[in-house]
Amino acid sequence: MDEAAGKRRIMKTIVANRLAQVRKSRGVGASELARRVQVSRQTIYAIEAGAYVPNTEVALHLARELEVTVDELFSLQTGPQPSPEPIAAEVLSAGPAEKGQPVRICQMGSRWVGIPVTPAPYYMPEADGIIERTRQTGRAELAVFAKEEAAQKRLVLAGCDPAASLLARMVEKAAGVEIVSAAASSRLALGWLKEGKVHIAGSHLEDPKTGEFNLPFIRREFANEEVMVVTFARWEEGLVTAAGNPKCLQKAEDLARKSVRFVNREPGSGSRALLDKLLAGSGVAGHGVHGYEQIAYGHLAAAYRVASGEADACLATLSAARAFGLGFIPLHSERYDLVLRRRTAEMPAVKAFLDVLQRAALRRKLEMLAGYDTAETGAVVA
C-alpha cells in the first residue's frame, strides 16, 4: 500500500461542530441545554467532543434553543478521526479496576480521579471515558472526552447510601452542580476523604463501646483536622429477602440454615460490622453462613443479587429492598452522616449541596421513596 492510500484510510469525512463555542457564547451551561433539549448532559459533552453525532431531531432542537441555524452548529469536514484525550488519574474503586471499564472523572486540586461506573441491567451508564491501562499503584491511564467540562461544578461523594442519587439529582437541578458517586464502604470512604481523593464521605459506622455512630471513628481518623459532620438520615437496616420471604427468615441466626444462600458486604462496611455483631450475639460463626465469603459492593448490589436469584438474602437497607420490590425484615436503626473538611464547606458547589439538605422536598422524597427518618436531615452534629 502506498503512502497516499494509507493517508486516505486514515482521513475520513467527519461531522464537525461548534456547539461548545456557541453554547458558551450564549451563556448556557451544558446541564441547562441538556434539560431544554431533553437529552443527558453527557450527550451534550459527547457531541461537543465529536464522539457522538446527533440525529436530525436533536440537531434541530439544539439549533432552536441556541437561536442559530443547524449549519452554524454542524458542518462536514475531511480530517483525521478525533481521538479521546489521555489523562493519568487515581481510580477510586473498592474492587480491581479493569481495562475498558467506563469511568466518570473529577479534578481534586491538581490531580484527577476516575470513578468506575457500573451498568444497570437495562442501560449503559453515563461516563466520561474508559480505562486504557491500569497500574498496580491504584492509578490508571484514561481515555476521556470533555475534560474541561468535567473539571467544573463537580463534587465526588463516596459512600454506600442507595438514596444518594435522589440528593444528587436535586442538587444538579437546583444549582447545576453534578454529584459523582464513588461506591465505597464507610471505612474506605473516610479513607479517601483523609487522602484528599473525594470531597464528601458517607458513613454509618457504629462504635461498639458507646453505640454512637460515626463520631468516634471520625475523631480518631481526623484528630488534627477540622471536619464537618452533617446527618443525611436515619435508616433501617435488616434482612433483604425474595418477595414474600419464602425462606421465612426473621433474624440473623436464620442465615445459618443450610438451605439459605447469603451474600455479604465487604470488610470495612457498616453492614458487615452489623452482621458480625448480630451473629456473635447469636452464637453463630461466620463460616456457618453459606455465602459469608461472597461479596457484593454496596446495598443495591447486594439486593440485586437477591432479586436475580443468586442469593436468598443479604443485609441491606429498606431503600435497597424497595428498589427491587423485595422483602425486608428490620433489625437495626442506623444514622448515616456526611463528612467533609471545613475548608471544603466554603466551596460554592458544596454550599449549594448543603443547602439542598435543608429542603423539605428532599425530606419528602427520602421518606416516601427510601423509607428514611429525616427528622435530623441537614443537622450539623460536629
ZAMARGU-4260 file (C-alpha; in steps of 0.2 Angstrom, whole numbers, plus 5000, padded with zeros to 4 digits):
<rodrens>
0) 5000/5000/5000 | 5007/5017/4995 | 5008/5032/5007 | 4994/5041/4999 | 4982/5026/5000
5) 4987/5025/5019 | 4983/5043/5022 | 4966/5040/5013 | 4962/5026/5025 | 4966/5037/5040
10) 4957/5053/5033 | 4938/5052/5033 | 4923/5064/5032 | 4918/5069/5049 | 4904/5080/5056
15) 4912/5095/5064 | 4903/5106/5076 | 4904/5122/5085 | 4891/5118/5099 | 4903/5121/5113
20) 4908/5139/5107 | 4890/5144/5103 | 4883/5137/5119 | 4896/5146/5130 | 4894/5162/5120
25) 4875/5162/5124 | 4880/5159/5142 | 4871/5142/5143 | 4878/5128/5153 | 4879/5110/5147
30) 4866/5104/5160 | 4854/5118/5156 | 4855/5114/5137 | 4853/5096/5140 | 4837/5099/5150
35) 4830/5110/5136 | 4833/5098/5123 | 4828/5083/5134 | 4845/5073/5132 | 4858/5069/5145
40) 4872/5081/5150 | 4884/5068/5144 | 4876/5068/5127 | 4880/5086/5125 | 4898/5083/5131
45) 4899/5069/5118 | 4893/5080/5104 | 4905/5094/5108 | 4919/5082/5109 | 4915/5075/5092
50) 4912/5057/5099 | 4893/5057/5095 | 4883/5064/5080 | 4866/5068/5085 | 4851/5064/5074
55) 4841/5076/5065 | 4828/5080/5078 | 4841/5083/5092 | 4851/5094/5080 | 4836/5105/5076
60) 4832/5106/5094 | 4849/5112/5098 | 4849/5125/5084 | 4832/5132/5090 | 4837/5133/5109
65) 4853/5142/5104 | 4845/5153/5091 | 4856/5148/5076 | 4854/5138/5061 | 4859/5119/5060
70) 4873/5124/5048 | 4880/5136/5061 | 4882/5122/5073 | 4887/5107/5061 | 4897/5105/5046
75) 4906/5092/5035 | 4925/5091/5036 | 4938/5080/5030 | 4951/5076/5043 | 4958/5063/5055
80) 4947/5054/5066 | 4946/5063/5083 | 4953/5053/5097 | 4949/5054/5116 | 4962/5064/5127
85) 4973/5053/5138 | 4975/5058/5156 | 4983/5050/5171 | 4971/5048/5186 | 4969/5039/5203
90) 4955/5026/5201 | 4943/5026/5216 | 4936/5008/5217 | 4933/4995/5230 | 4937/4981/5218
95) 4951/4980/5205 | 4950/4992/5190 | 4948/4984/5173 | 4954/4989/5156 | 4939/4996/5146
100) 4929/5000/5161 | 4919/5016/5159 | 4923/5030/5172 | 4917/5047/5177 | 4931/5059/5181
105) 4933/5074/5193 | 4948/5086/5197 | 4953/5086/5215 | 4966/5100/5217 | 4980/5097/5204
110) 4976/5079/5201 | 4962/5069/5193 | 4952/5055/5200 | 4942/5042/5190 | 4927/5034/5197
115) 4921/5017/5188 | 4903/5016/5184 | 4893/5001/5184 | 4880/4997/5171 | 4862/4993/5176
120) 4853/4978/5169 | 4844/4988/5156 | 4855/5003/5151 | 4873/5009/5149 | 4880/5021/5162
125) 4884/5039/5158 | 4903/5040/5158 | 4917/5052/5153 | 4928/5039/5145 | 4936/5022/5149
130) 4951/5015/5157 | 4965/5012/5145 | 4979/5005/5156 | 4979/5000/5174 | 4994/5001/5186
135) 4997/4992/5202 | 4998/5008/5212 | 4979/5011/5210 | 4982/5024/5196 | 4977/5021/5178
140) 4978/5029/5161 | 4961/5035/5155 | 4954/5040/5138 | 4942/5054/5141 | 4932/5067/5132
145) 4926/5085/5138 | 4940/5085/5151 | 4937/5104/5153 | 4919/5102/5157 | 4922/5088/5169
150) 4933/5100/5179 | 4919/5112/5183 | 4905/5111/5196 | 4908/5093/5201 | 4909/5085/5218
155) 4914/5067/5222 | 4903/5059/5236 | 4910/5042/5242 | 4899/5030/5252 | 4886/5017/5250
160) 4869/5025/5253 | 4857/5020/5239 | 4847/5036/5241 | 4862/5047/5237 | 4855/5048/5219
165) 4840/5057/5225 | 4851/5070/5233 | 4862/5071/5218 | 4848/5074/5206 | 4840/5088/5217
170) 4857/5097/5219 | 4860/5096/5200 | 4843/5103/5196 | 4844/5117/5210 | 4862/5123/5207
175) 4869/5114/5191 | 4882/5105/5202 | 4885/5087/5197 | 4887/5074/5211 | 4899/5060/5205
180) 4896/5045/5217 | 4910/5033/5221 | 4904/5017/5229 | 4913/5013/5245 | 4911/5006/5262
185) 4911/5018/5276 | 4929/5015/5281 | 4935/5016/5263 | 4925/5032/5260 | 4933/5040/5276
190) 4950/5034/5270 | 4948/5043/5253 | 4942/5059/5261 | 4958/5058/5273 | 4969/5056/5257
195) 4960/5071/5248 | 4953/5060/5234 | 4934/5065/5237 | 4925/5080/5243 | 4912/5071/5254
200) 4912/5054/5263 | 4896/5045/5269 | 4897/5034/5285 | 4886/5023/5296 | 4899/5015/5307
205) 4893/5011/5325 | 4905/5012/5339 | 4904/4995/5348 | 4908/5003/5365 | 4896/5018/5365
210) 4883/5014/5352 | 4887/5031/5344 | 4888/5032/5325 | 4902/5039/5316 | 4909/5052/5328
215) 4921/5041/5337 | 4929/5035/5321 | 4930/5052/5314 | 4938/5059/5329 | 4952/5046/5328
220) 4955/5047/5309 | 4954/5066/5308 | 4961/5071/5325 | 4971/5085/5319 | 4959/5092/5306
225) 4944/5102/5306 | 4929/5092/5298 | 4911/5095/5297 | 4898/5081/5300 | 4881/5083/5294
230) 4867/5070/5296 | 4859/5063/5280 | 4846/5052/5288 | 4842/5038/5299 | 4838/5021/5291
235) 4833/5004/5295 | 4845/4990/5290 | 4839/4972/5290 | 4837/4956/5281 | 4833/4958/5262
240) 4824/4943/5255 | 4815/4937/5240 | 4797/4945/5239 | 4786/4936/5251 | 4801/4930/5261
245) 4799/4911/5255 | 4813/4906/5267 | 4804/4913/5282 | 4819/4922/5288 | 4817/4933/5304
250) 4834/4935/5312 | 4852/4934/5309 | 4854/4916/5316 | 4842/4910/5302 | 4856/4913/5290
255) 4865/4898/5297 | 4852/4886/5289 | 4859/4875/5276 | 4846/4880/5263 | 4849/4898/5264
260) 4861/4906/5252 | 4868/4923/5258 | 4878/4937/5250 | 4889/4948/5262 | 4896/4965/5261
265) 4914/4969/5260 | 4925/4971/5276 | 4925/4989/5282 | 4907/4992/5278 | 4894/4996/5291
270) 4883/4981/5285 | 4897/4969/5288 | 4901/4975/5305 | 4882/4974/5310 | 4881/4956/5303
275) 4896/4951/5313 | 4889/4959/5329 | 4872/4950/5326 | 4880/4933/5323 | 4891/4935/5338
280) 4877/4939/5349 | 4868/4924/5342 | 4882/4912/5344 | 4884/4909/5326 | 4901/4909/5317
285) 4903/4917/5301 | 4909/4901/5292 | 4892/4894/5297 | 4883/4905/5285 | 4883/4899/5267
290) 4889/4913/5257 | 4898/4923/5271 | 4913/4925/5259 | 4903/4930/5244 | 4905/4949/5242
295) 4893/4962/5235 | 4900/4980/5235 | 4885/4991/5241 | 4867/4989/5247 | 4860/4990/5229
300) 4872/4977/5223 | 4869/4965/5237 | 4850/4967/5235 | 4851/4964/5216 | 4860/4948/5219
305) 4844/4943/5229 | 4832/4950/5216 | 4842/4940/5202 | 4840/4924/5212 | 4859/4922/5215
310) 4856/4923/5234 | 4841/4921/5246 | 4846/4935/5257 | 4858/4950/5261 | 4859/4963/5274
315) 4855/4980/5267 | 4844/4995/5269 | 4825/4996/5267 | 4828/5008/5252 | 4838/4994/5243
320) 4824/4982/5246 | 4811/4994/5240 | 4821/4997/5224 | 4819/4979/5218 | 4802/4975/5226
325) 4810/4963/5239 | 4805/4958/5257 | 4813/4967/5272 | 4815/4962/5290 | 4821/4977/5300
330) 4835/4973/5313 | 4844/4989/5317 | 4842/5008/5316 | 4857/5017/5310 | 4862/5035/5307
335) 4871/5040/5290 | 4882/5055/5291 | 4891/5065/5278 | 4908/5070/5282 | 4919/5084/5274
340) 4933/5096/5278 | 4928/5113/5285 | 4938/5122/5271 | 4928/5111/5258 | 4912/5118/5265
345) 4917/5135/5259 | 4916/5130/5241 | 4901/5137/5231 | 4897/5120/5225 | 4897/5112/5242
350) 4887/5127/5249 | 4873/5123/5236 | 4875/5104/5241 | 4872/5108/5260 | 4858/5120/5255
355) 4848/5106/5247 | 4850/5095/5263 | 4839/5108/5271 | 4825/5107/5259 | 4808/5099/5263
360) 4806/5092/5246 | 4822/5081/5249 | 4815/5075/5265 | 4798/5070/5257 | 4807/5060/5244
365) 4818/5051/5256 | 4803/5047/5267 | 4792/5041/5253 | 4805/5033/5241 | 4818/5026/5253
370) 4808/5025/5270 | 4821/5035/5279 | 4818/5045/5295 | 4823/5063/5290 | 4820/5072/5307
375) 4839/5075/5308 | 4842/5078/5290 | 4854/5093/5287 | 4858/5094/5306 | 4877/5098/5309
380) 4882/5085/5323 | 4901/5090/5323
</rodrens>
